[in-house]
Every structure is written in C-alpha cells, then in structure tokens.
Amino acid sequence: MGGELSVARIGYGAMKLTGWPRGDRPGREAALAILRRAVELGVNHIDTSHYYARDGVAANELIREALHPYPDDLVIVTKVGALVEGSDLALPAAQKTGLTPGNLRRGVEANLRTLGVDRLDVVNLRMGDLDRTGTPLAEPLETLLALRDEGLIRHLGVSNVTAAEFEEARRIAPIACVQNLYNLARRDDDPLVDACAKAGIAYVPFFPVGGFQPVTAAHLEAVAARHRATVPQVALAWLLARSPNILPIPGTGSLAHLEENVAAGTLRLSAEDLAELG
C-alpha cells in the first residue's frame, strides 16, 4: 500500500466494534480480545475512523487500549470526510461540515489523538456522504495533502469515489488506496478495480461479505459446501482471486467469525468455482 506498506491480504474493519451506525456490538472486553486476536492471526491492516463511535464506545480508543504500543508492521487506516462526529450521519446535508479545511484538520487531529500516534499511516478522504453533484473533491484533498506535507499523514487514499473522482484525485496527489463498496454481489466497480490494479494502487472493498445485507445465493452456497467452508469465506476468497490488489477488511464483533475470515485467506477457488460464481 502506497508502495511501501506491506499488509496481509485480509485486514480488519473496526466499525462493528462500536455498533455504529446501527446494530449490535460486543462488550468492551470482547472487543479488545478481538483486536488482539486479529494481530495474533497476522492481521496488520486495521480500518477505523474517529467517528466510528456510539454511546461512548469509540473504535480508535478500543484500538489504542488493545494494541498500543503498536507493532512495527501494523498499518492503521483512518478516514475523514463530511462527517465530523458519528452522529452527523443523520444530519441534513447542509449541516455535514466535515469537508471544510478546518474540520478536516480537526478530523485528522482527532484520529491522531485518539489513536495515540504522531503520524497517521493512511488517511482516506471519504466522499459520497453529501450530494455527489455538489461535492467537489479537489479542495478537501488539497487540504489533506497540506496536512501530509506537515508530517501528520504518511499516505492519502480516497473512499466512496467514482471512477472520475479517482482520476481527478490522482492528478492532485499520490493515492495509496481506494476504499469503495464492492463484493461478489455488488460489482459496479469492476472497471475501477482494474484501473487501480494497472496503476499499482490498492483497492480496499468495504462490506466485502455484504455488510448489513450479507451476500447469499444458491450457487455461492454450493461452492462453500464443496470446500466445507462458509459462505462469507467463499465471498472473501472470490475477492482475493478477483485481483491481486484487492485487500478486504471484513469487520466482525465475533471471535469465531474473525477466525473464519482470516482462514479464508488460505481458501483457493478453482476455475470451476470461479466460473460458477460468475
């Protein structure tokens, strides 16, 4: 990632540890145990944000408590965007002010403070939380580029972007990764996956097994049965086979599911499997 950060193919998304923006979450001790176990299993790419927080439970603070001082090879990827706080998700568009220079700095500084680091490995500029036609990418990305030049950020990425925004971003700054919605059932980003691969840029699919709408289909279940695997494991294995630049970040609040997700990295789908999955 970014030409210098070596990460395992399967990472971990910390959002579900907080139950943000909705849904259940594990207890505090369980959340800490999941993070520690992930690192024990070889996960060294954790995705988070300062606004992944609900009812006093914040992803960054859990990560810091569980893992600080951080292993030398651990890459923590954060994000900033239109949301300043987790509760901003429900605000009208006019009140989501995170893309201003001042609030982008505030978001970066919040990530630095809550993670307990002097520099962030990767910061994704998340677009798409406002009306796409009225949300320019250039100015906020230039703000993050200036913060990188100050030494607060190591690499920049973009999230929830269109193919046109990706190309625009590359004209403004070096882009280490793209983080978009993509999985076996949602393949609109196929051209962007290939464009990133051609450019040597990591593509990080969020909701790699479907998120709030888990991926499922009869043919997927048939492939899973052949391998004595779970459906989510096959969905992850398909992503790994799809392109070598894909780095899934499945999130979970379950130790058992964490183990399953990491084990999917060893599942090799045959040509017959891939043809059946389409």
C-alpha positions as CSV (number, residue, x, y, z in Angstrom):
1,M,0.0,0.0,0.0
2,G,1.5,3.3,-1.0
3,G,4.5,1.4,-2.5
4,E,6.0,0.8,1.0
5,L,3.4,-0.5,3.5
6,S,3.2,-4.3,3.3
7,V,0.0,-5.7,4.6
8,A,-1.7,-9.1,4.7
9,R,-4.4,-9.6,2.1
10,I,-7.2,-9.8,4.7
11,G,-7.4,-6.9,7.1
12,Y,-10.0,-6.0,9.8
13,G,-12.6,-3.3,9.8
14,A,-13.2,-1.9,13.3
15,M,-16.7,-0.3,12.7
16,K,-18.7,-3.2,14.1
17,L,-16.9,-3.0,17.4
18,T,-18.9,0.1,18.2
19,G,-22.3,-0.8,16.7
20,W,-22.0,2.4,14.5
21,P,-24.1,3.5,12.7
22,R,-26.6,0.8,13.8
23,G,-26.6,-2.8,15.1
24,D,-25.3,-4.8,17.9
25,R,-21.7,-4.6,19.3
26,P,-19.6,-6.8,21.5
27,G,-18.8,-5.9,25.1
28,R,-15.7,-4.0,25.8
29,E,-13.5,-6.9,26.9
30,A,-14.7,-8.9,23.9
31,A,-13.8,-6.1,21.5
32,L,-10.3,-5.8,23.0
33,A,-9.9,-9.6,22.7
34,I,-11.0,-9.5,19.0
35,L,-8.4,-6.8,18.2
36,R,-5.6,-8.6,20.0
37,R,-6.5,-11.9,18.4
38,A,-6.6,-10.3,14.9
39,V,-3.0,-9.2,15.3
40,E,-2.0,-12.7,16.7
41,L,-3.5,-14.2,13.5
42,G,-1.3,-12.0,11.3
43,V,-3.7,-9.1,10.5
44,N,-1.7,-6.0,10.2
45,H,-4.2,-3.7,8.3
46,I,-6.9,-2.2,10.5
47,D,-9.5,0.2,9.1
48,T,-11.1,2.7,11.5
49,S,-12.2,6.3,12.0
50,H,-12.6,8.8,14.8
51,Y,-16.3,9.0,14.0
52,Y,-16.9,5.3,14.5
53,A,-18.4,5.9,17.9
54,R,-21.7,5.4,19.6
55,D,-22.9,5.7,23.1
56,G,-19.4,6.3,24.5
57,V,-17.8,3.4,22.6
58,A,-15.2,4.6,20.1
59,A,-13.2,2.4,17.7
60,N,-10.0,4.3,17.9
61,E,-10.0,4.2,21.7
62,L,-10.5,0.4,21.7
63,I,-7.7,0.0,19.2
64,R,-5.4,2.1,21.3
65,E,-6.2,0.2,24.5
66,A,-5.9,-3.2,22.9
67,L,-2.8,-2.7,20.8
68,H,-0.7,0.4,21.9
69,P,2.3,0.5,21.7
70,Y,1.6,-0.7,18.2
71,P,3.5,-3.5,16.4
72,D,6.0,-2.1,13.9
73,D,4.3,-3.6,10.9
74,L,0.7,-2.6,11.9
75,V,-0.9,-0.3,9.4
76,I,-3.9,1.7,10.7
77,V,-6.0,3.3,8.0
78,T,-8.4,6.1,9.1
79,K,-10.8,8.4,7.2
80,V,-12.2,11.9,7.3
81,G,-15.0,13.4,5.3
82,A,-18.3,15.2,5.6
83,L,-18.9,13.6,9.0
84,V,-17.2,15.2,11.9
85,E,-18.9,13.1,14.6
86,G,-20.6,9.8,14.3
87,S,-24.0,11.3,15.0
88,D,-23.5,13.6,11.9
89,L,-24.8,10.7,9.7
90,A,-28.4,11.7,10.5
91,L,-27.9,15.5,9.9
92,P,-29.2,17.3,6.8
93,A,-26.6,17.8,4.1
94,A,-26.1,21.5,4.9
95,Q,-25.0,20.6,8.5
96,K,-22.4,18.0,7.5
97,T,-19.5,20.3,7.5
98,G,-16.5,18.0,7.7
99,L,-15.1,18.8,4.3
100,T,-14.1,22.3,5.3
101,P,-10.3,22.8,5.8
102,G,-10.8,23.5,9.5
103,N,-12.9,20.4,10.1
104,L,-10.7,18.2,8.0
105,R,-7.8,19.2,10.2
106,R,-10.0,18.6,13.3
107,G,-10.7,15.1,12.0
108,V,-7.1,14.3,11.4
109,E,-6.1,15.6,14.8
110,A,-8.9,13.6,16.4
111,N,-7.6,10.4,14.8
112,L,-4.0,11.3,15.9
113,R,-5.1,12.0,19.5
114,T,-7.4,9.0,20.0
115,L,-5.1,6.5,18.4
116,G,-2.1,7.9,20.3
117,V,0.2,8.5,17.3
118,D,2.2,11.4,15.8
119,R,1.5,10.5,12.2
120,L,-1.3,8.5,10.6
121,D,-0.3,5.7,8.2
122,V,-3.1,6.3,5.7
123,V,-6.0,8.8,5.7
124,N,-8.8,8.2,3.3
125,L,-10.9,11.2,2.1
126,R,-14.4,9.8,2.2
127,M,-16.7,11.3,-0.4
128,G,-20.4,10.5,-1.0
129,D,-21.9,11.5,2.3
130,L,-23.3,14.6,0.6
131,D,-25.0,15.3,-2.8
132,R,-22.4,14.0,-5.3
133,T,-23.1,16.7,-7.8
134,G,-22.3,19.5,-5.3
135,T,-19.4,18.0,-3.5
136,P,-16.0,18.8,-5.1
137,L,-13.1,16.6,-4.3
138,A,-10.1,18.9,-5.2
139,E,-10.2,21.3,-2.3
140,P,-10.6,18.7,0.6
141,L,-7.9,16.5,-1.0
142,E,-5.6,19.5,-1.3
143,T,-6.2,20.2,2.4
144,L,-5.1,16.7,3.3
145,L,-2.1,17.0,1.0
146,A,-1.0,20.0,3.0
147,L,-1.5,18.1,6.3
148,R,0.6,15.3,4.8
149,D,3.3,17.8,4.0
150,E,3.2,18.9,7.6
151,G,4.1,15.4,8.6
152,L,0.7,14.4,10.1
153,I,-0.2,11.9,7.4
154,R,2.0,9.3,5.6
155,H,-0.2,8.4,2.7
156,L,-3.5,9.5,1.2
157,G,-6.4,7.5,-0.1
158,V,-9.9,8.1,-1.3
159,S,-13.2,6.4,-0.3
160,N,-16.6,6.1,-1.8
161,V,-15.5,7.7,-5.0
162,T,-16.5,7.4,-8.7
163,A,-14.0,6.5,-11.4
164,A,-13.9,10.2,-12.5
165,E,-13.1,11.3,-8.9
166,F,-10.4,8.6,-8.7
167,E,-8.7,10.0,-11.8
168,E,-9.1,13.6,-10.5
169,A,-7.6,12.6,-7.2
170,R,-4.5,11.1,-8.9
171,R,-3.9,14.4,-10.7
172,I,-3.8,16.1,-7.3
173,A,-1.9,13.8,-5.0
174,P,-0.3,10.3,-4.9
175,I,-3.1,7.9,-4.0
176,A,-2.2,4.8,-1.9
177,C,-5.6,3.1,-1.9
178,V,-9.3,3.3,-2.9
179,Q,-11.9,2.2,-0.4
180,N,-15.3,1.5,-2.1
181,L,-18.3,-0.8,-1.8
182,Y,-17.5,-4.0,-3.7
183,N,-18.3,-7.6,-3.2
184,L,-19.5,-10.7,-5.1
185,A,-23.0,-9.3,-5.4
186,R,-22.1,-5.6,-6.0
187,R,-19.6,-5.3,-8.9
188,D,-20.3,-1.9,-10.3
189,D,-16.7,-1.0,-9.5
190,D,-15.2,-3.7,-11.8
191,P,-13.5,-1.1,-14.1
192,L,-12.2,0.8,-11.1
193,V,-10.7,-2.3,-9.6
194,D,-8.9,-2.9,-12.8
195,A,-7.8,0.7,-13.1
196,C,-6.3,0.6,-9.6
197,A,-4.5,-2.7,-10.4
198,K,-3.0,-1.2,-13.5
199,A,-1.8,1.8,-11.5
200,G,-0.4,-0.3,-8.7
201,I,-2.9,1.1,-6.2
202,A,-4.6,-1.0,-3.5
203,Y,-8.3,-1.5,-3.8
204,V,-10.0,-2.0,-0.4
205,P,-13.6,-3.2,-0.6
206,F,-15.8,-2.3,2.3
207,F,-18.7,-4.6,3.1
208,P,-16.7,-7.4,1.4
209,V,-19.3,-10.0,2.5
210,G,-22.3,-7.8,2.1
211,G,-22.3,-5.7,5.3
212,F,-25.9,-5.1,6.5
213,Q,-27.2,-7.3,3.6
214,P,-25.0,-10.4,3.7
215,V,-24.1,-11.9,0.3
216,T,-26.0,-15.2,-0.3
217,A,-27.1,-17.2,-3.3
218,A,-27.6,-20.9,-4.1
219,H,-24.5,-21.1,-6.3
220,L,-22.4,-19.5,-3.6
221,E,-23.7,-22.0,-1.0
222,A,-22.9,-24.8,-3.4
223,V,-19.3,-23.7,-3.8
224,A,-19.0,-23.3,0.0
225,A,-20.3,-26.8,0.5
226,R,-17.7,-28.3,-1.9
227,H,-14.9,-26.6,0.1
228,R,-16.5,-27.3,3.5
229,A,-16.3,-23.6,4.0
230,T,-18.8,-20.8,5.0
231,V,-20.5,-18.5,2.5
232,P,-18.6,-15.5,3.8
233,Q,-15.3,-17.4,3.4
234,V,-16.1,-18.1,-0.2
235,A,-17.1,-14.4,-0.7
236,L,-13.7,-13.3,0.7
237,A,-11.8,-15.9,-1.4
238,W,-13.5,-14.7,-4.5
239,L,-12.3,-11.1,-3.8
240,L,-8.7,-12.4,-3.3
241,A,-8.9,-14.2,-6.6
242,R,-10.5,-11.3,-8.4
243,S,-7.4,-9.1,-8.4
244,P,-4.1,-9.1,-6.5
245,N,-4.5,-5.5,-5.5
246,I,-7.7,-6.2,-3.5
247,L,-7.4,-6.0,0.3
248,P,-10.7,-6.9,2.0
249,I,-11.4,-5.5,5.5
250,P,-14.2,-7.7,6.9
251,G,-15.5,-6.5,10.2
252,T,-17.0,-8.6,13.0
253,G,-17.8,-8.5,16.7
254,S,-17.3,-12.2,17.0
255,L,-14.0,-14.0,17.7
256,A,-15.3,-17.1,15.8
257,H,-16.1,-15.0,12.7
258,L,-12.7,-13.3,12.9
259,E,-11.0,-16.7,12.8
260,E,-13.2,-17.7,9.9
261,N,-12.5,-14.5,8.0
262,V,-8.7,-14.8,8.4
263,A,-8.8,-18.5,7.4
264,A,-10.5,-17.5,4.1
265,G,-7.0,-16.3,3.1
266,T,-6.0,-19.9,2.6
267,L,-9.1,-20.9,0.6
268,R,-8.2,-21.4,-3.1
269,L,-11.1,-21.4,-5.5
270,S,-10.8,-23.5,-8.7
271,A,-11.5,-22.3,-12.2
272,E,-14.8,-24.3,-11.9
273,D,-15.7,-22.4,-8.7
274,L,-14.9,-19.0,-10.2
275,A,-17.0,-19.8,-13.3
276,E,-19.9,-20.9,-11.2
277,L,-19.7,-17.7,-9.1
278,G,-19.7,-15.7,-12.4
